[in-house]
Amino acid sequence: MTTRYYRGLEVLYALDEPKTVEKLSTALELDIEECADRVTYLEVFDRVSKVGETVYLAK
C-alpha cells in the first residue's frame, strides 16, 4: 500500500493545474493505463476528481 500511496503523490505533485490523463502520463513518463490507475486510486480517497478526461485537484 505504501508504494501505491507514493505513486499517487507523484500525480498530485504533477497537478499544478487541471490536466488530461494523457498530459499527466506524458509529464510523469508513464503509460496512460498506469496513470489512469493512479488517478482512480486518488479518486477513491477524494484527492482528485475527474470530469471526462480532465483531472482536477479536489477542493
C-alpha positions as CSV (number, residue, x, y, z in Angstrom):
1,M,0.0,0.0,0.0
2,T,2.8,2.4,0.8
3,T,4.2,2.2,-2.8
4,R,0.8,2.9,-4.2
5,Y,0.4,5.9,-1.9
6,Y,3.7,7.4,-3.1
7,R,2.8,6.8,-6.7
8,G,-0.4,8.7,-6.1
9,L,1.6,11.5,-4.6
10,E,3.6,11.8,-7.9
11,V,0.3,12.5,-9.7
12,L,-0.8,15.1,-7.0
13,Y,2.5,17.0,-7.4
14,A,2.1,17.0,-11.2
15,L,-1.4,18.6,-11.0
16,D,-0.3,22.2,-10.8
17,E,-3.4,22.9,-13.0
18,P,-6.1,20.7,-14.4
19,K,-4.7,18.2,-16.9
20,T,-5.9,15.4,-19.0
21,V,-4.8,11.9,-18.2
22,E,-2.7,11.9,-21.4
23,K,-0.8,15.1,-20.4
24,L,-0.3,13.7,-16.9
25,S,1.1,10.5,-18.3
26,T,3.5,12.4,-20.5
27,A,4.6,14.6,-17.6
28,L,5.2,11.6,-15.4
29,E,6.7,9.5,-18.2
30,L,4.1,6.7,-17.6
31,D,1.9,4.8,-19.9
32,I,-1.7,6.0,-20.0
33,E,-3.1,2.9,-18.2
34,E,-0.7,3.3,-15.3
35,C,-1.5,7.0,-15.0
36,A,-5.3,6.3,-15.1
37,D,-4.9,3.7,-12.4
38,R,-3.2,6.2,-10.2
39,V,-5.9,8.8,-10.8
40,T,-8.6,6.2,-10.0
41,Y,-6.7,5.4,-6.7
42,L,-6.7,9.1,-5.8
43,E,-10.4,9.4,-6.7
44,V,-11.3,6.7,-4.1
45,F,-9.8,9.0,-1.4
46,D,-11.3,12.2,-2.8
47,R,-7.9,13.7,-3.5
48,V,-8.8,14.4,-7.2
49,S,-11.9,14.5,-9.4
50,K,-12.1,13.5,-13.0
51,V,-14.5,15.1,-15.4
52,G,-14.3,13.4,-18.8
53,E,-10.5,13.0,-19.4
54,T,-9.5,16.1,-17.3
55,V,-8.2,15.6,-13.7
56,Y,-8.7,18.3,-11.1
57,L,-7.3,18.6,-7.5
58,A,-10.2,18.1,-5.0
59,K,-11.2,21.1,-3.1
